[in-house]
Amino acid sequence: ATTREITRLSGVNKSLMYYYFDNKNALLDSVLDRYFDRLNKILLQAMEGETDLRGRLKRVIDVYVDFLQQNVNFSRIVQRESGAGRHMDKIFSRLSPLFQAGMVTTQEAYPAARQGEMSSEQLLISFYGMIVSYFNFGPLLGRLMNADLFSMENIETRKKHLHRMLDIVLDELERQEQPETK
């Protein structure tokens, strides 16, 4: 987008934009910070509470899906910038603590997730992909399936599917923790 387009769509003049931001990259940097601040806050809140880890992880899935539904451009910006954009370091620095916390939490609760095909790293990649790709490729997938993937009904169905996938994974990790009986 050009600065002309940005200022026209936002209803401000270029002078005002340049008063607050040196250039478009600084503007995008600020936009990313605002998105990540909100995302970090809601994900941390989702992990708090009295419920078991499984319940907290389901809340994390739900709030992340809701966040992406309400901020569809966020995942597309992150995808573009993490591939070839100038903001990859920012995205890395903002996502890294979330991924690290997810890995540590999973490994502490499920020692079987410390290595191998069910490692926390593989699980985080898989769940991140299952959640984010739904929004990044939603317009295409919706056309392929002749469906509005962003309808409330389909979003709720997606959450239930993700919960089921989480149950399958956690059940398998728990099964691997059981001592073998002969």
Secondary structure as a PSIPRED ss2 file (coil, helix, strand):
# PSIPRED VFORMAT (PSIPRED V4.0)

   1 A C   1.000  0.000  0.000
   2 T C   1.000  0.000  0.000
   3 T H   0.000  1.000  0.000
   4 R H   0.000  1.000  0.000
   5 E H   0.000  1.000  0.000
   6 I H   0.000  1.000  0.000
   7 T H   0.000  1.000  0.000
   8 R H   0.000  1.000  0.000
   9 L H   0.000  1.000  0.000
  10 S H   0.000  1.000  0.000
  11 G C   1.000  0.000  0.000
  12 V C   1.000  0.000  0.000
  13 N C   1.000  0.000  0.000
  14 K H   0.000  1.000  0.000
  15 S H   0.000  1.000  0.000
  16 L H   0.000  1.000  0.000
  17 M H   0.000  1.000  0.000
  18 Y H   0.000  1.000  0.000
  19 Y H   0.000  1.000  0.000
  20 Y H   0.000  1.000  0.000
  21 F C   1.000  0.000  0.000
  22 D C   1.000  0.000  0.000
  23 N C   1.000  0.000  0.000
  24 K H   0.000  1.000  0.000
  25 N H   0.000  1.000  0.000
  26 A H   0.000  1.000  0.000
  27 L H   0.000  1.000  0.000
  28 L H   0.000  1.000  0.000
  29 D H   0.000  1.000  0.000
  30 S H   0.000  1.000  0.000
  31 V H   0.000  1.000  0.000
  32 L H   0.000  1.000  0.000
  33 D H   0.000  1.000  0.000
  34 R H   0.000  1.000  0.000
  35 Y H   0.000  1.000  0.000
  36 F H   0.000  1.000  0.000
  37 D H   0.000  1.000  0.000
  38 R H   0.000  1.000  0.000
  39 L H   0.000  1.000  0.000
  40 N H   0.000  1.000  0.000
  41 K H   0.000  1.000  0.000
  42 I H   0.000  1.000  0.000
  43 L H   0.000  1.000  0.000
  44 L H   0.000  1.000  0.000
  45 Q H   0.000  1.000  0.000
  46 A H   0.000  1.000  0.000
  47 M H   0.000  1.000  0.000
  48 E C   1.000  0.000  0.000
  49 G C   1.000  0.000  0.000
  50 E C   1.000  0.000  0.000
  51 T C   1.000  0.000  0.000
  52 D C   1.000  0.000  0.000
  53 L H   0.000  1.000  0.000
  54 R H   0.000  1.000  0.000
  55 G H   0.000  1.000  0.000
  56 R H   0.000  1.000  0.000
  57 L H   0.000  1.000  0.000
  58 K H   0.000  1.000  0.000
  59 R H   0.000  1.000  0.000
  60 V H   0.000  1.000  0.000
  61 I H   0.000  1.000  0.000
  62 D H   0.000  1.000  0.000
  63 V H   0.000  1.000  0.000
  64 Y H   0.000  1.000  0.000
  65 V H   0.000  1.000  0.000
  66 D H   0.000  1.000  0.000
  67 F H   0.000  1.000  0.000
  68 L H   0.000  1.000  0.000
  69 Q H   0.000  1.000  0.000
  70 Q H   0.000  1.000  0.000
  71 N C   1.000  0.000  0.000
  72 V H   0.000  1.000  0.000
  73 N H   0.000  1.000  0.000
  74 F H   0.000  1.000  0.000
  75 S H   0.000  1.000  0.000
  76 R H   0.000  1.000  0.000
  77 I H   0.000  1.000  0.000
  78 V H   0.000  1.000  0.000
  79 Q H   0.000  1.000  0.000
  80 R H   0.000  1.000  0.000
  81 E H   0.000  1.000  0.000
  82 S H   0.000  1.000  0.000
  83 G H   0.000  1.000  0.000
  84 A H   0.000  1.000  0.000
  85 G C   1.000  0.000  0.000
  86 R C   1.000  0.000  0.000
  87 H C   1.000  0.000  0.000
  88 M H   0.000  1.000  0.000
  89 D H   0.000  1.000  0.000
  90 K H   0.000  1.000  0.000
  91 I H   0.000  1.000  0.000
  92 F H   0.000  1.000  0.000
  93 S H   0.000  1.000  0.000
  94 R H   0.000  1.000  0.000
  95 L H   0.000  1.000  0.000
  96 S H   0.000  1.000  0.000
  97 P H   0.000  1.000  0.000
  98 L H   0.000  1.000  0.000
  99 F H   0.000  1.000  0.000
 100 Q H   0.000  1.000  0.000
 101 A H   0.000  1.000  0.000
 102 G H   0.000  1.000  0.000
 103 M H   0.000  1.000  0.000
 104 V H   0.000  1.000  0.000
 105 T H   0.000  1.000  0.000
 106 T H   0.000  1.000  0.000
 107 Q H   0.000  1.000  0.000
 108 E H   0.000  1.000  0.000
 109 A H   0.000  1.000  0.000
 110 Y C   1.000  0.000  0.000
 111 P H   0.000  1.000  0.000
 112 A H   0.000  1.000  0.000
 113 A H   0.000  1.000  0.000
 114 R H   0.000  1.000  0.000
 115 Q C   1.000  0.000  0.000
 116 G H   0.000  1.000  0.000
 117 E H   0.000  1.000  0.000
 118 M H   0.000  1.000  0.000
 119 S C   1.000  0.000  0.000
 120 S H   0.000  1.000  0.000
 121 E H   0.000  1.000  0.000
 122 Q H   0.000  1.000  0.000
 123 L H   0.000  1.000  0.000
 124 L H   0.000  1.000  0.000
 125 I H   0.000  1.000  0.000
 126 S H   0.000  1.000  0.000
 127 F H   0.000  1.000  0.000
 128 Y H   0.000  1.000  0.000
 129 G H   0.000  1.000  0.000
 130 M H   0.000  1.000  0.000
 131 I H   0.000  1.000  0.000
 132 V H   0.000  1.000  0.000
 133 S H   0.000  1.000  0.000
 134 Y H   0.000  1.000  0.000
 135 F H   0.000  1.000  0.000
 136 N H   0.000  1.000  0.000
 137 F C   1.000  0.000  0.000
 138 G H   0.000  1.000  0.000
 139 P H   0.000  1.000  0.000
 140 L H   0.000  1.000  0.000
 141 L H   0.000  1.000  0.000
 142 G H   0.000  1.000  0.000
 143 R H   0.000  1.000  0.000
 144 L H   0.000  1.000  0.000
 145 M H   0.000  1.000  0.000
 146 N C   1.000  0.000  0.000
 147 A C   1.000  0.000  0.000
 148 D C   1.000  0.000  0.000
 149 L C   1.000  0.000  0.000
 150 F C   1.000  0.000  0.000
 151 S C   1.000  0.000  0.000
 152 M H   0.000  1.000  0.000
 153 E H   0.000  1.000  0.000
 154 N H   0.000  1.000  0.000
 155 I H   0.000  1.000  0.000
 156 E H   0.000  1.000  0.000
 157 T H   0.000  1.000  0.000
 158 R H   0.000  1.000  0.000
 159 K H   0.000  1.000  0.000
 160 K H   0.000  1.000  0.000
 161 H H   0.000  1.000  0.000
 162 L H   0.000  1.000  0.000
 163 H H   0.000  1.000  0.000
 164 R H   0.000  1.000  0.000
 165 M H   0.000  1.000  0.000
 166 L H   0.000  1.000  0.000
 167 D H   0.000  1.000  0.000
 168 I H   0.000  1.000  0.000
 169 V H   0.000  1.000  0.000
 170 L H   0.000  1.000  0.000
 171 D H   0.000  1.000  0.000
 172 E H   0.000  1.000  0.000
 173 L H   0.000  1.000  0.000
 174 E H   0.000  1.000  0.000
 175 R H   0.000  1.000  0.000
 176 Q H   0.000  1.000  0.000
 177 E H   0.000  1.000  0.000
 178 Q C   1.000  0.000  0.000
 179 P C   1.000  0.000  0.000
 180 E C   1.000  0.000  0.000
 181 T C   1.000  0.000  0.000
 182 K C   1.000  0.000  0.000
